[in-house]
Amino acid sequence: MKVTKDLVAASATPMVLGILAEGESYGYAILRRINELSGGELDWTEGLLYPLLHRLERLGHVESTWQSPPGERRRKYYRITDSGLAELAEQRRQWDTVVGTLKEIWLGTGEARRFTPIPLEGPA
């Protein structure tokens, strides 16, 4: 299955902020986490992630620092800010609304309901 670019773009910010709410991380680890959480269905590239991280940093939702963990190369680590946590809460509220609406729309769309008319209004 290929997730459309529009859906990836719409969901990228809350996904990255959600991962950073778990703790600070660096780019490659964020990419791995997205891939892991999606069961391999979302295979983001650096070309998608880094511009998003830079935009979130400009907006004040994330902060970054360069770190050199012992025995590893220098990496830029990102952490979510209080502003980012507030944005994540708002994004989650919006996504809860969208997902809830889709569930209502798709509820009972199996073969058994496909040919059963759904009344628009309750009993009179």
N, C-alpha and C positions, 0 to 999 in steps of 0.2 A: 504494500500500500504506500502511496506517495501522498504525504500531507501537502496541501497547496501552499504556495508562497504567501498568500493572503492570510491564511490561518496561522502559519508560522509567525508571520510578522505581528499579527494581533496578539499572539500569546507569548511572545518572546520576553517582554518586559516583566510580566508577573512571574514567569518561570525563573528568570535570572534573579530577580529580587527575592523570590522564595528560596532559592538555593543559598543565596548570601545570607538570608535570615537564619539559616542553619549554622552559619559560621563563615569566617573569611575564607576566600579561595582564590585561585589563580585561573587564568583562561583555560588551559588544557584540562584542568580538573573539572571546571564547569561544563565543558563540552562532553567529557566522559560521563558526568552525572546526568545530563540531559539524555544522552544515549541510553544509559542504564535505566533511568526511570521510565523511558518510553519503550523499553523492550527492544531497542534498536530501530524503532520506527522513525525517530527524529535523529538525523545524523547531521547536526549543524556543522558549519565550517567556521574557520577563524574569521572569514570575511563577513559573516553575519554577527558573530559575537563581539568582536572588538569595537566596531563602530557603536554598537549598542552600549557596551560598557563605558565608552568615552562620552556618549550622550548622557547616560545616567550620572556620570561624574560631573559633567557640566551643569546638570540640573540639581546637583547636591544630594542625589539619592544614594550615591556610593562614594567612598573615598578609597584611595589607593596608596600603597607604600611598596617600595622595592625592598625585598628581603633576600637574604642568602642563607637558606637552611644549611646546616652542616652537611658537607659531602654532596650538595646539590648546586646547580647553577642558580644564578640570581634570577628571581621572578618578581613580577608585579602582582601583588596580592590586593584583592578588593574586599571591602567590607561595607555592609549596609549602614546607613546613617539613620538618625531619628526621622528625618524627612523621607528617607526610603522606606522605613517601616510604615509611615503614614500612607505613602503612595501604594505600598503593597496591600494595606488594609482596604483602600479604595478600589484598587484593581480586583481584589478578591470579591468585594461586594458586587462589583459590576459583572464579574464572571459568574458568580453564584446566580445572578439574575438571568444571564444568558443561558447557562446550563440548565437551570430550572425551567425556563421557557421551552428550550429544546426538548427536555424530557416530557413536558406536558404535550407538546406537539407530536412527539414520536410515540407516546404511550399508546399501546394497543395497535401498532401499525402492522402486526403480524397478519398472516393469511386469514385467521378466524375473524378479525375485525375489518379486514380490507373491504368487504362487501356489505358491511352493516352500516347503515346510515347513522351518523352521530348527530343527535338533536342539537340545534343551536341554542335553544332555551330549555329550561326545566319545564315540568308539567304545569299546565295552566290552572 
